[in-house]
Amino acid sequence: MTPTEQLIEVITFSYEHSTWVTWLVMFMGVFQSVRGFGIAFRDNKTYADMKANPDKTGIAQFYTGIVASILTVVIFFLPYLIQ
């Protein structure tokens, strides 16, 4: 089995075994990611601007967006991981 076929199998399995709770948590994760990146880039155009800004809200929201994105992907693949 090729890596592409394995990936398709994992995605299909996770999609078929997701419950409404999984989709709700994934929606909240995507929402938090978009919100975090939106707040981070509202006043700061680049990552360097976020680091240089004395108000650390932008950099904190940037990292919040990254963590929420990673957790959303993990939540999607959770049914496959616990099988």
Sine and cosine of phi, psi and omega as CSV:
sin_phi,cos_phi,sin_psi,cos_psi,sin_omega,cos_omega
0.00,0.00,0.77,-0.64,-0.02,-1.00
-0.98,0.21,0.34,-0.94,0.04,-1.00
-0.85,0.52,-0.57,0.82,0.02,-1.00
-0.91,0.41,-0.67,0.74,0.03,-1.00
-0.91,0.42,-0.62,0.78,0.04,-1.00
-0.90,0.45,-0.68,0.73,0.01,-1.00
-0.89,0.46,-0.68,0.73,0.03,-1.00
-0.89,0.46,-0.65,0.76,0.03,-1.00
-0.90,0.44,-0.68,0.73,0.00,-1.00
-0.90,0.43,-0.71,0.70,0.00,-1.00
-0.90,0.44,-0.69,0.73,0.01,-1.00
-0.89,0.45,-0.71,0.71,0.01,-1.00
-0.88,0.48,-0.73,0.69,-0.02,-1.00
-0.90,0.44,-0.65,0.76,0.01,-1.00
-0.90,0.43,-0.69,0.72,-0.05,-1.00
-0.95,0.32,-0.44,0.90,-0.06,-1.00
-0.97,-0.24,0.16,0.99,0.04,-1.00
-0.99,0.17,0.67,-0.75,0.04,-1.00
-0.98,-0.18,0.04,-1.00,0.01,-1.00
-0.90,0.43,-0.49,0.87,0.03,-1.00
-0.92,0.38,-0.65,0.76,0.05,-1.00
-0.86,0.50,-0.71,0.70,-0.02,-1.00
-0.92,0.40,-0.59,0.80,0.03,-1.00
-0.90,0.43,-0.72,0.69,0.01,-1.00
-0.91,0.42,-0.62,0.78,0.04,-1.00
-0.91,0.41,-0.64,0.77,0.05,-1.00
-0.88,0.48,-0.69,0.72,0.02,-1.00
-0.90,0.44,-0.60,0.80,0.04,-1.00
-0.91,0.41,-0.68,0.73,0.04,-1.00
-0.91,0.42,-0.68,0.74,0.02,-1.00
-0.87,0.50,-0.71,0.70,-0.01,-1.00
-0.91,0.41,-0.59,0.81,0.04,-1.00
-0.89,0.45,-0.76,0.64,-0.02,-1.00
-0.89,0.45,-0.67,0.74,0.01,-1.00
-0.89,0.46,-0.71,0.71,-0.01,-1.00
-0.88,0.47,-0.72,0.70,0.02,-1.00
-0.93,0.38,-0.58,0.82,0.04,-1.00
-0.89,0.45,-0.71,0.70,0.03,-1.00
-0.92,0.40,-0.64,0.77,-0.04,-1.00
-0.89,0.45,-0.66,0.76,-0.08,-1.00
-0.99,-0.13,0.10,1.00,0.03,-1.00
-0.91,0.42,-0.76,0.65,-0.06,-1.00
-0.97,-0.24,-0.24,0.97,-0.06,-1.00
-0.87,-0.50,0.81,-0.59,-0.05,-1.00
-1.00,0.08,-0.43,0.91,-0.02,-1.00
-0.71,-0.71,0.21,-0.98,0.05,-1.00
-0.90,0.44,-0.60,0.80,0.03,-1.00
-0.89,0.46,-0.61,0.79,0.06,-1.00
-0.90,0.44,-0.63,0.78,0.02,-1.00
-0.90,0.45,-0.69,0.72,-0.01,-1.00
-0.92,0.39,-0.57,0.82,-0.04,-1.00
-0.98,0.17,-0.36,0.93,-0.05,-1.00
-0.94,0.35,0.78,-0.63,0.01,-1.00
-0.92,0.40,-0.45,0.89,0.10,-1.00
-0.99,0.12,0.93,-0.38,-0.13,-0.99
-1.00,0.07,0.25,0.97,0.02,-1.00
-0.89,0.46,-0.67,0.74,-0.03,-1.00
-0.88,0.47,-0.74,0.67,-0.03,-1.00
-0.93,0.37,-0.59,0.81,0.03,-1.00
-0.91,0.42,-0.68,0.73,0.02,-1.00
-0.94,0.35,-0.53,0.85,0.07,-1.00
-0.88,0.48,-0.75,0.67,0.02,-1.00
-0.93,0.36,-0.54,0.84,0.09,-1.00
-0.88,0.48,-0.67,0.74,0.04,-1.00
-0.89,0.46,-0.65,0.76,0.02,-1.00
-0.91,0.42,-0.74,0.67,-0.01,-1.00
-0.89,0.45,-0.68,0.73,0.02,-1.00
-0.89,0.45,-0.61,0.79,0.04,-1.00
-0.90,0.43,-0.71,0.70,0.00,-1.00
-0.90,0.44,-0.70,0.72,0.01,-1.00
-0.90,0.44,-0.57,0.82,0.03,-1.00
-0.90,0.44,-0.67,0.75,0.04,-1.00
-0.91,0.42,-0.67,0.74,0.03,-1.00
-0.89,0.46,-0.67,0.75,0.01,-1.00
-0.88,0.48,-0.65,0.76,0.00,-1.00
-0.89,0.46,-0.66,0.75,-0.04,-1.00
-1.00,0.03,0.02,1.00,-0.02,-1.00
-0.85,0.53,-0.69,0.72,0.03,-1.00
-0.84,0.54,-0.61,0.79,0.02,-1.00
-0.95,0.32,-0.61,0.79,-0.05,-1.00
-0.93,0.36,-0.51,0.86,-0.05,-1.00
-0.99,-0.15,0.07,1.00,0.00,-1.00
-0.91,0.42,0.00,0.00,0.00,0.00
